[in-house]
């Protein structure tokens, strides 16, 4: 399998780059498209469809094919994989729960290939991403490889979109199902964040809303931890306050690494936190230290370990990196991307997401926040 990456700031840029990439006889059948909401998705889809290229697409909060991060642009990976080795699926979740729709996706994988692996992107589902993982596993009737991310929308937080040719939705689910007997799909979800302080208990929560931690209002506890002034926060006119994503919560588990949960918003009326994923009542949590270069070192070490364990090179590498990492790391983000690229030295593409699907070291496939999920493709 050959992979080529192209990028641009307009559909005309992409048309020119596509023609150039195909000038020597390269005949792609599949495109992974990471694109800003500001761009003309329909024009890009029509261009690729005219060349009979199937499309796995999602909007972003920043996209990249190298350590140079684009905001408001287009990044595409083109692959010349035999169409018999993969299946493109687009499902709409409006009419049913994310779990039930994901179960359909799992059933499709089970009936399409003897061994299947899934790369998924979801829109603005207003539900815990764990339901997508569990639904796929239930439909597939075992635990396949599942990697991917939630779409972004340039941090507008109003309507990220997933799409393929002729179909797009803010509540959709787009998936690439690979025949694992033909294409090896491996990956790792890694964050590198270090915990700080003592372990605390979530004493009241519902879904992704945390009301109290150690019987204290969760919003007040986070404000205190961040060193912010409660009176100043209360003076803000909006009831819901954007907290940013600088100090995520770590949900501790037995015999597995912590899973990250970003406290994105605070509700000043009921003093709750709105997180970017489910936080069970009774969960043990710790706050996280501000990021430094040790975080990147950990990510690179775990990616290197993945390469060593799989004993192979890559035809293509895809990164789903949480927008919270970009907000927290700043200029260090480019170094993280560059060093991960150097692990495999293969064609590479990525974007900043609102949540990630993947398997952590010693963990299982699950939904993450503030995490870097790296997926490696290799034709057998």
TAGIFEN-V172631 format. One record per helix or strand of 2 or more residues. SS is the DSSP state (@ for helix, = for strand). FROM is the first residue (numbers start at 1). TO is the last residue. Records with the same first field share a line. If there is no record, write none. Layout:
SS = FROM-TO / FROM-TO
This chain:
= = 3-8 / 30-35 / 54-59 / 63-64 / 74-79 / 86-92 / 116-122 / 145-150 / 162-164 / 167-169 / 172-179 / 183-190 / 195-206 / 209-213 / 216-217 / 240-242 / 249-253 / 256-261 / 263-267 / 272-275 / 284-288 / 316-322 / 348-353 / 356-359 / 365-368 / 372-379
@ = 11-21 / 41-50 / 83-85 / 98-112 / 130-140 / 218-226 / 230-235 / 293-310 / 323-329 / 332-344
